[in-house]
Amino acid sequence: MITKKNIYIFEKKIGHSFKNKEILTDSLIHPSFTKDRKIKKNILYSEFERLEFLGDRVLGLVISSLIYSRFVSSNEGDLSKKLSYLVQKNFLYKISTELSLNKILKFSFKKQNEKMNISILADAVEALIGAIYIDGGYKSSIKFIKNIGIRLYSFRIFFVWYSNNIFSVFITII
């Protein structure tokens, strides 16, 4: 399935070495992969989705906390707009592309179905965050999420608000 060498390389790329490699493996096997092979009630089938669920909540909490701390004069509506931008599928898909998740993730969909692939790879980022949270705790999750933009994209995100409450996102190269 997923070789030890590939796991080692991937851990280097994400900046987290798993104590429990099985949790990482669970986050890298999409249900379509096991479903397509007619594996009945396989624990990996449900674990990906459970990790995705957890990762979505961890991501939301970490990003919400960072935004809350950074934008002390923003109201709830403004904070929500910032949060929704940073947790949307397209942003997560970009992260998956930078992590080359498509090379290690086991899934079974037609590669030509771009919309489905975007969704699967975005879900895989959430599953990975869930796995990091279980393996390394909240601090490891924060570290991964905070550093992903800087380390992988070499940018920082700045929000600029206009008078009519429309905001733009500016990205500056470090």
Backbone hydrogen bonds, N-H to C=O, Kabsch-Sander energy under -0.5 kcal/mol:
donor,donor_aa,acceptor,acceptor_aa,energy
3,T,1,M,-0.6
7,I,3,T,-2.2
8,Y,4,K,-2.6
9,I,5,K,-2.4
10,F,6,N,-2.4
11,E,7,I,-2.8
12,K,8,Y,-1.8
13,K,9,I,-1.9
14,I,10,F,-2.3
15,G,11,E,-1.5
16,H,11,E,-1.4
18,F,16,H,-0.7
21,K,19,K,-0.7
23,I,20,N,-1.0
24,L,20,N,-1.0
25,T,21,K,-2.6
26,D,22,E,-2.7
27,S,23,I,-1.5
28,L,24,L,-0.6
28,L,25,T,-1.4
29,I,26,D,-0.9
30,H,28,L,-0.5
30,H,106,K,-2.6
33,F,30,H,-1.6
34,T,30,H,-1.0
35,K,31,P,-2.8
36,D,32,S,-2.0
37,R,33,F,-0.7
38,K,35,K,-1.7
39,I,34,T,-2.1
40,K,38,K,-0.6
42,N,39,I,-0.5
45,Y,42,N,-0.9
46,S,42,N,-1.1
47,E,43,I,-2.2
48,F,44,L,-1.8
49,E,45,Y,-0.8
50,R,46,S,-2.2
51,L,47,E,-3.0
52,E,48,F,-2.6
53,F,49,E,-2.4
54,L,50,R,-2.3
55,G,51,L,-3.2
56,D,52,E,-2.3
57,R,53,F,-1.5
58,V,54,L,-2.6
59,L,55,G,-2.9
60,G,56,D,-2.2
61,L,57,R,-2.4
62,V,58,V,-3.0
63,I,59,L,-2.7
64,S,60,G,-2.4
65,S,61,L,-2.5
66,L,62,V,-2.5
67,I,63,I,-2.8
68,Y,64,S,-2.8
69,S,65,S,-2.2
70,R,66,L,-2.0
71,F,67,I,-2.7
72,V,70,R,-0.7
74,S,71,F,-1.5
79,L,75,N,-2.5
80,S,76,E,-2.3
81,K,77,G,-1.7
82,K,78,D,-1.8
83,L,79,L,-2.5
84,S,80,S,-2.7
85,Y,81,K,-1.6
86,L,82,K,-1.7
87,V,83,L,-1.2
88,Q,85,Y,-0.7
92,L,88,Q,-2.1
93,Y,89,K,-2.8
94,K,90,N,-1.8
95,I,91,F,-1.7
96,S,92,L,-2.4
97,T,93,Y,-2.2
98,E,94,K,-2.2
99,L,95,I,-2.1
100,S,97,T,-1.0
101,L,96,S,-2.6
103,K,100,S,-1.7
104,I,100,S,-0.6
104,I,101,L,-1.0
105,L,101,L,-3.3
106,K,28,L,-3.1
107,F,105,L,-0.7
113,N,110,K,-1.8
114,E,112,Q,-2.0
117,N,113,N,-2.3
118,I,114,E,-2.5
119,S,115,K,-1.8
120,I,116,M,-2.7
121,L,117,N,-2.6
122,A,118,I,-2.1
123,D,119,S,-2.4
124,A,120,I,-2.0
125,V,121,L,-1.3
126,E,122,A,-1.5
127,A,123,D,-2.4
128,L,124,A,-2.4
129,I,125,V,-2.3
130,G,126,E,-2.3
131,A,127,A,-2.2
132,I,128,L,-2.6
133,Y,129,I,-2.4
134,I,130,G,-2.3
135,D,131,A,-2.6
136,G,132,I,-3.3
137,G,132,I,-0.6
137,G,133,Y,-2.0
140,S,136,G,-0.6
141,S,137,G,-1.7
142,I,138,Y,-2.7
143,K,139,K,-2.4
144,F,140,S,-2.4
145,I,141,S,-2.8
146,K,142,I,-3.2
147,N,143,K,-2.2
148,I,144,F,-1.5
149,G,145,I,-0.6
150,I,146,K,-0.7
151,R,147,N,-3.6
152,L,147,N,-0.5
152,L,148,I,-1.9
153,Y,148,I,-0.7
153,Y,149,G,-1.4
154,S,149,G,-0.7
154,S,150,I,-0.9
155,F,149,G,-1.1
156,R,172,T,-1.5
158,F,170,F,-2.6
160,V,168,S,-2.3
162,Y,166,I,-2.2
165,N,162,Y,-1.7
168,S,160,V,-2.3
170,F,158,F,-3.2
170,F,168,S,-0.6
172,T,156,R,-1.8
172,T,170,F,-0.5
174,I,154,S,-1.8
